Structures are given as structure tokens and as C-alpha cells.
């Protein structure tokens, strides 16, 4: 009996430590759950949406001072883009605050993220959300420092602004049509008008295909994992220029009018095999095709210019235009870069003969004949007026006669 009682007593003593251990673990578990529940830790980003190339500035408060906070960047759309991100780590400062910078790459365009923050010591958890805009708007062919506004229909917000060479983006939108318009168009900078010629629309996911066109309408659908995926786009307005060159010629001669059609005036890249129409003072005078360097050359006979006939001496404004085609938008003569054609007066020489006279004690002479050299065919020009004088009043033969004050008439 005593042995049995002793055995049962020992068993009770063995149970008591186990019960205490269980209670301790249970209390510790409850305390941990309570601490996690009562966490005041936060994580936020400085913006809701980012363009590729921007940095997400991540901050947070309420973490245990000195603890490591693990950051997870999780794509919340199915299948875009097709990659995952390794965890990033930051350490809370003495005030329990965190700060971290995360670079948004181009491949993230059109993505929505859930950012999860896990405290490694406190067990605290916080999350927030941000996006990498579904549409990235930029430009090509403009100098730096140009302010561009893109007006949109079918998406909110309906305007985006950026200063070249930066870009602007808006959040992901699906199943809609978006019409976009860049302003100003044309852009006048360094005295050169730059006109939008076309748009490059690049699909940034699943292969990154792209194409150029003249439409400012983009169709967005929900096809995330197929080659026809249109969810995210990079839209670039390509600014070119049509630039006429100054020319000088002489009345009655000929001249080569030239204009260069640039797809990118910044890099001086020309567009070949395009028909350019030339104008003098707003009147069309002919067409010519651009060569491999983008230069169109029209030779004019200034005695017989289309619609204008013979050009008088003077200054004329040269402009040009392009009618547009499937690859390039129209450039009107008002949007071309003008130049001046200077037609100089043609120099001519005149001859005259003086009549003989009987000595009268004066140098006065009488003009007998007058002729002009190098007069243009069809021009009615004559040498009139003036005063003729012998070199001396003395009698002589072969004397020199001077005609002063004569003018051209006609």
C-alpha cells in the first residue's frame, strides 16, 4: 500500500511540472498572440502609382527598435509579369521607423503590388498596395525642358503631364479604349517646329512587341497570358520636322528649292521616299520626293514658275507640306519650318552713241542711239533720260562722251 501511495504521489509530482510547463506555454502563446494583435506597425509608400525608373520610397512606424523588417513585393494580377521578387530587408531605427527605396523596372509596367512587411523580432505584420502604371507616356525627338500634357479619354485621371526627357504613367486599366492627345503639337523650340509624325506603341509584357502607327487610339483587354496581351503599353509620340532651306538666285535664272523631312530632328534622321510639296508665298509650285537622307529637291526655272510665272526680284517665303500616309501623319505648310528665297536683280550693261556737232564752245552732247545687254527675253526694258557731255569743249575727233543720270524703263 505504501508503495502504491508513494508511486501515486510521485506520479502527481511528475504531472505538476508538466502542467506548469503546459500552462506556461499556453500563457506565452496567448501573450505572443496578444502582442501581435496589438502591433501598431505600419508600412506606406510615398505614392500610389509609379513609372518605370522611379523609386518607391517605403516608410513605416511602430516597429521594434533595431529589428529587421522583411519586405515582400507580391504581384497581385494573375501572370503579369512572369517573375517573382526576392525578399528585401531593412532595419528599424531607434524610434521604430523604417525607410527603404525600391527601384521600379520597366518590366513591372502594368503591375499592381501588395507590399508585405514582417517584423523578425516583434512578429508584427503590415501591408500596403501600389501600382506601376499601365500606360507610360513619353516622347522622342524633343529637346530637354519641354512641358508636355497628354489628354486622355476612357481612363482616369484624364490628363498626364511630363517635362522632357522624363515620362508619365497612369494606373492599370482593362477592357476599354483609350484616346490620347499630346499638346502642344507642334512644339516650337530653338525656332524649329517639331510635329508629331506617328506613335510607337510598345507592349511591355509577354514578349514586348511594338509597332508604329498614326492612330491615337489604344484598345486594352484582359488577356494577361497570351501573345495578344494589351494590358500595359508604352506610348511614345515621335516628333519630327519638315525644314525648308534658304536659297538665293538671280532674276531670270533657276534655283533648287530643298527641304528635309526629319523623323527625329534631335538626331537629324531623315525620312526617305516621301512626296513633299513646295510653296512660295503660300502658292504651290511643285513636288519632289525625299532621297535617302530625307532631302527633297525641286528645281525651278524662275522665268516660268508653276502658278506664278516669271518671278520678279525680291524675297519669297518657302514652305513645304507632306500629305501623310499610313506610316506618318500630315504636316501642313503652316507646321513646316519656312525659309526665304532671295531673287536678286540681274545686272545688265548699257551702250549709247553721241551725235557729231559743230563747235559751240560747250561740252553738251546729244545721244544718238541707246542699247541694253543681257535683257531677259520678253522683257520690255529701255535706257532713258540722262545728260550726255563731251570730255572737253575743244574741237576734236574720237572724243569721249559721258551719259549721266540715265535710268531703266519698263
Buried (B, 14 or more C-beta within 10 A) or exposed (E): EEEEEEEEEEEEEEEEEEEEEEEEEEEEEEEEEEEBEEBEBBBBBEEEBBBBEBEBBBBBBBBBEEBBBEBBBEBEBEEBBEEEEEEBEBBBEEEBBBEBEBEBEBBBBBBBBEBBBBBBEBBBEBEBEBBBBBBBBBBBBBBEEBEBBBEBEBBEEEEBEBEBEBBBBBBBBBEEEBEBEBEEBBBEBEEBBBBBBBBBBBBBBBEEEEEBBBEBEBEBEEBBEEEEBBBBBBBBBBBBBBBBBEBEBBBBBEBEBBBBBBBBBBEEEBBBEBBBBBBBEEEBBBBBBBEEEBBBBBEBEBBEBBEBEBBEBEEBBBBBBBEBEEEBBEBBBEBBBBBEBBBEEBEBEBEBEBEEEEEEEEBEBEBEEBEBEEBBEEBEEEBEEBEBBBEEEEEEEEBEBBBEEBEEEE
